[in-house]
Amino acid sequence: MSRNIHQHQQYERNSTTRLPSPIRKTVSKYVHCGLSQSQIKLSLIQDHPHSPIHETKLINLINYERRKNRREIFSASQKHKKIIFPQSRRLMCWSHMIRKCRLHRNLVPKDLWPSMDQDIHSLQLSFSDDILNNGVKLFLQKWNAIPSMKNFMEYFVEQWITKLPYWYEGAVFGKPATNNGCESMNAIIKQKYTLRNKLHLSAFLPKVEQMLKDWSDKADSSPFSNNTTISSDTELQAYQWSLTVNQSDILHWFNTFYIVPSSTAALTTSLWLKQYQSCQWEAFQDFVAWQTSCYLVSPLMSCTCPIGLKKYACKHSVGLAIIFNMYQVTAQTRCELLGKRKGKGRPKKV
């Protein structure tokens, strides 16, 4: 029989330098009751007589619990951030956003959820503020017309349109769309330097100095990349696309930007551009049809197709560079496209 996560014994958990979970829960309860630090310590000795309690960790935990629900601390921080960096945006992780929406799928009739999930994904691929705003308007128009969607739509508007609206690709178009590097660095800091301990400032500053020295030294052997890495698979797909695309369908807009048709194009490139400039669609399905018909591409720089928005390099941006002789295809890719010749005789048994 499977067990709930709360039913696992303490010895089965991964080792950690934090206080055990039961003690943390007890401390949280006593802090909310308004007990002082000494009162909490005495109560813990009575509640958990056989559990060792580290003095410094207990003090840090009590201070954390007391600050956690004081919203004025965070609101003051946000207020000053807006004053100092008025153009800054608080981005929202797309993966977390869609997972939260799926946790609320019980507010949506089962037969309607697949369509709702697909529409949210379409909105996320909006590559500018204007496109997102117009798409949201049509999205609300579509789903607000269904009475059974009222509760979910109220949640969606409040949480993902009003409070945390920057979860779409165009919120920072042309900039890194993931913070994987920061997340991996966060793990290194905890595992190698702080060892998951909450340090005092006097102990933390030497650690910061050591981290900066180590990272500076590593930058000499592992320099930062200035250009998007093009994988062999992307190069092969781009080469195939450059050979099969009808070049008369490629529309030059301005500077280095071109409009190319998708494999499921329902609109011509000129009509796509006209609708892009006007941002006028009658219904959400028209918006989705426009979105998937053509892509705005700058060779080796950007593309508004799903892969280009998320991975920075795709067959369209690299393929255009191949057509314009801005990128040279390797001999290995050319040979791979031709395919391998079949050897003589029967295939070997494996």
MARRO-809810 format. One record per residue: residue in one letter; y, z, x of N, C-alpha, C in turn. Coordinates in pm, whole numbers, plus 50000, padded with zeros to 5 digits. Example, Ala and Ser with C-alpha at 12.3 -4.5 7.8 and 13.67 -1.06 7.14 Angstrom:
BEGIN
A494315078051319495505078051230496705078051320;S497755070851285498945071451367500035078751290;
END
This chain:
BEGIN
M498805000050085500005000050000501255000050088;S502204991350056503434990750134504325002550101;R505125006850199505995018250179507445013950178;N508225021050104509665018950104510215022850239;I511345016950275511925019750408512245034450427;H512555041550317512905055750326511665064450341;Q510475058850326509255066650334508665066750475;H509235059350568508725059250703509055072350773;Q508135077050854508355089350926509325087051041;Q509985098051085510985096951190510375091751320;Y509105095751351508495091551476508175076751480;E508155070051362507855055851356509075047251385;R510255053251385511485045651403511705042751551;N512525032451579512885029451716513695040951774;S513565043351903514305054151967515795051151964;T516595061351942518045059851935518705072451986;T519925071552034520645083152083521445089951973;R521435084551853522145090751742521385102851690;L522075111151613521405122151546520435116451442;P519335123551413518375118451314519005116051178;S518435106751104518995102950973519165114650878;P518175123750863518385134950770519595143450806;I519835145350935520985153350977522275146050946;R522315132950968523525125250939523865125850791;K522835124850706523065125550562523585139350521;T523035149750582523475163350551524915165450593;V525265160650713526645161850761527605154550667;S527235142450625528075134850532528295142550403;K527245149050352527365156750228528305168550246;Y528175175850358529015187650381530475183850406;V530695172550473532075168050496532755164950363;H532035158450272532595155250141532835167750057;C532095178550089532325191250019533505198950076;G534025194650191535215200950249534915212250345;L533675213350395533335224150487533975221850623;S534255232750693534815231750828533705228550927;Q534105225951052533115222251154532135233551180;S532625245851191531745257251217530815259751099;Q531315258050976530475259850857529365249350852;I529715237050888528715226450888527625229450991;K528025234251108527055237151214526095248251170;L526615258851110525755269751062524805265050953;S525315256650865524485251550755523355242650808;L523665234750912522645226050970521525234051035;I521885245151099520875253651163519895259151058;Q520445262150940519585267150832518765255950768;D519395244250749518705233150682517685226250772;H517995225550903517105218450998516845227551119;P516085238251099515895248051208515125242551328;H514315232251308513475227051416514025214251479;S515215210051438515815197751492516905201251592;P516795196251717517855198851815519135191451776;I520265198151785521555192351746522485192451867;H522845180551914523745179152028525175181851983;E525855190952054527195195252013528185183652006;T528235175352111529205164352115528925154052006;K527655150951986527305141151882527655146351743;L527475159351723527815165251593529325164351568;I530125167451670531585166751656532025152451626;N531465142751699531815128751676531425124251536;L530265128551489529805124651356530695130551248;I531085143151265531975149551166533325142351161;N533875139151279535165131951283535045118251218;Y533935111351244533715098151184533645099051032;E532885108750981532735110150836534055113650769;R534885121350839536185125050781537145113250775;R537035104150873537945092650875537455081150787;K536165080750762535535068950702536155064950569;N536455074550486536955071550351538465073250337;R539165074150447540635075250441541225061150448;R541435055350333541865041450324543235039150385;E544065049950389545415048050441545415044250588;I544365048450662544275044750804544115029650818;F543205023950739542925009650748544055001350687;S544675006250578545764998750517546954998150610;A547215008950685548315008850781548034998850893;S546784998350937546404988751040546594974450992;Q546174971450869546334958050813547804954450796;K548604964250756550034961750734550714957650864;H550434965150973551064961951101550514948851159;K549264945851131548714933151178549454921451116;K549784922450987550514911750919551934910450973;I552524921651015553884921151070553874914451208;I552924918551293552874913351430552294899251435;F551264896751354550614883551351550654878151208;P551814873451162551944869351021551074857550982;Q550704848951078549904837151048548404839451065;S548034851551103546614854151128545824854850998;R544534852251008543654852550892542424861050924;R542024868750826540804876650841539634868250789;L538864862650880537774853750841536584861750790;M535854855450701534664861750643533434853850683;C532404860950726531154854550765530524847650644;W530244834750658529654827050548528274832250511;S527484835850610526134840750582526174853550500;H527084862650537527214875150460527744872250320;M528664862750310529254859650179528204854550082;I527404844850125526424839050032525314848950001;R524984857750098523984868050069524494877749963;K525764881349971526354890249871526354883649733;C526674870849730526644863649601525234863549544;R524254861649630522864861249582522384874849534;L522974885549588522634898849538523134900949395;H524134892949355524684893949220524134882949128;R523064876749169522524865849087521974870748954;N521754883948940521304889148811522384887948704;L523624884848745524704882648649524704868248597;V523824860048654523774845848618522424842848553;P522394835248444521114831048386520264823748490;K518964826248489518074820848592518144805748603;D518264799048490518274784348494519564778648550;L520634786848556521924782048606522174785548752;W521384795048806521684799448942521544788449047;P520494780049047520424769549150521664760749155;S522204757149039523404748949035524604756749088;M524704769549053525804777949102525744779149254;D524564781849307524384783349451524774770449523;Q524394759149469524724746249529526234743749525;D526894747649417528344745649406529104754249505;I528644766549527529294775249626529154769249765;H527984763549795527794756849924528744744949939;S528974737749830529904726349835531324731049865;L531734742049803533064747549829533204751849975;Q532134757350031532194762350167532454751250268;L532104738850233532294727550324533694721450314;S534584727550237535974722750229536624724150366;F537244713350415537764713650552539274715450560;S539924718950447541344722250450541664731550334;D542824738350342543224747550236543434740250104;D544084728550109544364721149986543064716749917;I542114712149996540844707849937540124719749873;L540124731049941539474742949886540164747349757;N541494747749756542224752249637541954743249517;N541954730249540541654720949430540194721849387;G539304723749485537894725349451537634737849371;V538294748849408538134761449335538644760049192;K539744752949175540294750949040539274743848950;L538634733549003537614726348926536344734548908;F536014742449011534854751249005535014761548892;L536194767748885536464777548779536484770848642;Q537054758948638537104751448511535694748648460;K534794745448550533404742348511532664754648462;W532724765548539531874777048508532484786748408;N533804787248398534424795948298534184790948156;A533794778348143533514772748010532174777647955;I531384784648039530074789747996530204804847974;P530114809847852530324824147824529404833447904;S528164829347926527214837947997527544839748145;M528504832048196528884832948337530084842048359;K530594848348255531834856048263531774866948370;N530734875148370530654886448463530594881748608;F529784871648635529694866748773531014860448817;M531664853048730532914846548767534004856848794;E534024867748719535004878348746534754884448884;Y533484886848916533134891949049533524882049158;F533194869249139533454859049241534944857649268;V535754857049162537204855349179537814867349248;E537434879349204538024891449262537644892949409;Q536374890749441535894893549576536134882049673;W535884869549629535854858349724537004848349708;I537844850349608539044842049597540294850349624;T540294862849578541474871449592541414880049718;K540344887749735540284897349846539904890849979;L538824883149981538314877350106538134862250088;P539234854750093539154840450061538774831250177;Y538734836350301538584827350416537134826650464;W536264821450379534844819850413534454805150420;Y535394796150406535104781750407535424775850544;E534844764350575534964758450708536414755250744;G537204750750647538574746750676539534758150699;A539064770650687539954782050713540454781750857;V539624776650948540024774951089539424761851139;F539854750951079539274737951113539514734551260;G538444730251326538554726551467538394738251562;K538224750251509538034762151593536594766951580;P536124775251673534744780251663534484786851528;A533404782751464533094787751330532134799551333;T531664803451450530774814951461531294824351569;N530874836851562531224846451666529954851251736;N529014842151754527734845751816527924851551956;G528904846052029529164851252163529624865652161;C530514868952067531004882652054529884892052011;E529054887351919527954895751870526964898751983;S526644888752063525704891152173526334900452277;M527654899052299528334907852392528334922252341;N528434923852210528404937152150527094944152181;A525994936652174524684942452206524604946352354;I525174938052442525144941052586525934953752615;I527084955252549527914967252569527124979852533;K526414979252421525674991052375524444993852461;Q523744983352503522494985152575522694988252723;K523734982452783523904983552928524974993452970;Y526004995152888527155003152932527295016452858;T527505016152728527715028752655526405035452616;L525285028052619523965033352582523995039352442;R524805033252355524925037152214525505051152196;N526195056252298526885069052286528355066752254;K528925075652175530355075052146531075083052254;L531735076152346532305082552464533735087152440;H534115097752513535515101752516536295091452596;L537615091352578538445081352644538305082052795;S538225094152852538125095752997536825089753051;A535775090152971534505084253014534405069452980;F535155065252877535065051452832535855041952922;L537005046252973537845037453055537135032553181;P536415041153255535655035753370534605025553329;K533995027553212533025017753162533705004253134;V534905004853076535654992553048535974985353179;E536384992953279536704987053409535474980353470;Q534324986753458533084981053511532694968453435;M532864968753301532534956953220533404945053260;L534704947253273535614936453309535274930553445;K534904939253539534534934553672533264925953666;D532264930853593531004923453582531214909953515;W532014909753408532234897253335533054887353418;S534014892653496534824883953581533964877553690;D533074885553747532174880153851531224869753792;K530754872353670529814863053607530484849853571;A531804850153545532524837953509532514827753623;D532344832553748532294823353862530994815253863;S529904821953826528604815053826528294808253694;S528894813153585528674807253452530024804353387;P530694793653428532034790753374531984787153226;F533124789353160533224785953019533204770853001;S532604766552892532524752152863533804747552796;N534374736652845535594731052786535304720152684;N534094715052684533734704252593532464707952515;T532324701652400531144703952319529914697852387;T528864705552394527624700552453526914691252356;I526564679552403525874669652320524404669552358;S523564673652266522134674352294521524660352294;S520324659352348519644646352352519304641452211;D518984650852120518694646951982519934641251914;T521084647851936522334642951878522684629251933;E522494627452064522784614552127521904603552069;L520624606552048519714596551992520114592951849;Q520424602951767520854600351629522154592451627;A523074595751718524354588751724524154574151765;Y523274571851860522994558151906522384549951793;Q521444555851720520844548951606521894545851500;W522774555651473523814553651372524784542551414;S525144542151542526094532051591525534517951578;L524204516751581523574503551569523404499151424;T523324508751333523034505351193524254505451102;V525314512551140526484513551053527214500151045;N527724496950928528534484950909529954488050957;Q530334482551071531614486151131532804481851047;S532614472250958533714468150869534024478950766;D533094488450745533324499450652534094510950715;I534224510850847534944521550916536444519150904;L537154528850849538594527450823539394536050919;H540304529950995541184537551083542344542951001;W542564556051011543654562350933544904563751019;F544894572751116546024574051208545534580751336;N546244578451445545884584051576544394581851605;T543664592651627542234591351660541334593951540;F541894594351420541104597751302540634585151228;Y539344585151197538714574151125537944579751006;I537724571250908536924575050792535674566450793;V534514573250791533234566150795532434569450670;P531664559950619530854562650499529614570950533;S529184578950438527934586250454526764577450411;S525564582350428524384574650388524224574250236;T524944583050165524874583450017526244580749957;A527004571950017528384569649974528444564049832;A529264570849749529514566049612530904559949602;L531714561549709533084556349712533274548149838;T534184538649833534564531349954535474540150038;T535614536950164536454545150252537914544850209;S538404533550160539804532850116540034541349991;L539094541149897539224549349777539084564149811;W538204567249906538044581049952539364586450009;L540034578250091541304582350151542364584350043;K542384575649945543364576849837543184590049762;Q541944593649732541674606249662541944618249753;Y541704616749881541994627449975543484630549980;Q544304620149979545754622049985546324627649855;S545714624249743546214629049613545574642249571;C544344644849619543594656949581543494658449430;Q543234647449363543134647649217541744642949175;W541004652249117539684649249063539614654948921;E538914648148834538854652348695537884663848672;A536794664148745535784674548726535174678248861;F534434689348863533874694148989532854684349046;Q532084677748959531104668049009531784656149077;D533014652749032533774642149099534214646749238;F534574659449247534964665349375533794664849474;V532604668649427531404668649513531044654349554;A531154644849461530854630849492531804625649600;W533084629249589534054625249692533704631649826;Q533364644449822533094652049944531914646350023;T530924641249953529714636450020529694621350043;S530764614350004530784599750018531204595150156;C532214601550214532744597450344533124609750424;Y533354607650554533734618650642534914614450729;L535764624250757536914622050844536494625550986;V536594615851077536004617351210537034614451318;S536994622651423537724619851546536694619351658;P536534607951726535454606451824535414617751927;L534234623651941533964634552036534774647152010;M535504647751900536354659351871535924666751745;S535844659751633535544666651507534984656951405;C534314662651305533794654951193533654664451075;T533924659550954533864668050836532514667750766;C531494661750829530154662350771529614676550792;P528604680850716528094694550730527684698350872;I527024689250943526594692251080527804692851173;G528744683651157529924683551241530774695951224;L530894701051101531684713051075531054725451137;K529734725851141529054737951186528604737451332;K528304725451384527794724551521528754717351614;Y529894712451561530974706351641530634692551697;A529374688951705528974675651751527954670051654;C528164657651612527244651451516527124636551549;K526264629651474526024615451501527264607051474;H528144611551383529334603551350530364603951463;S530694616151512531704617151617531214611051748;V529954613251782529404607451905529154592451885;G528704588651765528454574551736529704566051744;L530824571151692532094563851704532504562351850;A532274573051928532594572352071531754561652140;I530514560152097529654549652155530184535852117;I530574534151992531104521151946532374517452022;F533234527452050534514524952118534404526152269;N533164526752321532934527652466533594539952528;M533644550752452534164563452503533034572452551;Y531814568452523530644576552560529514567152600;Q528894570052712527814561652763526454567852728;V525634560052662524294564752625523394564352748;T522604574752765521714575252881520574565152865;A520024561152978518904551552976517694557452905;Q517504570452918516374577052853516454575752701;T517684577252647517864576052502517604561752456;R518074551952533517834537952497516334534852495;C515624540052593514174537652599513454544852486;E513914556752454513264564452347513414557452213;L514554550852193514764543652068513794531952055;L513464525652168512514514552165511104519252133;G510814531752167509494537352139508534534652253;K507494542652257506494541152363505434530952323;R505004523052422503954513252395502614520452379;K501834515552287500524521452262499574517952376;G498904528052429497984525852540496714518752497;K495984513452595494734506352565493614516252535;G492664511452456491494519652426491744529652315;R490684537452289490764547452184491574559552231;P492224566552138492974578552179492024589452226;K492484597452320491654608252374491454619152269;K490264625152273489984636252182490694648752232;V491224656352137491934668652172491084680552127;
END
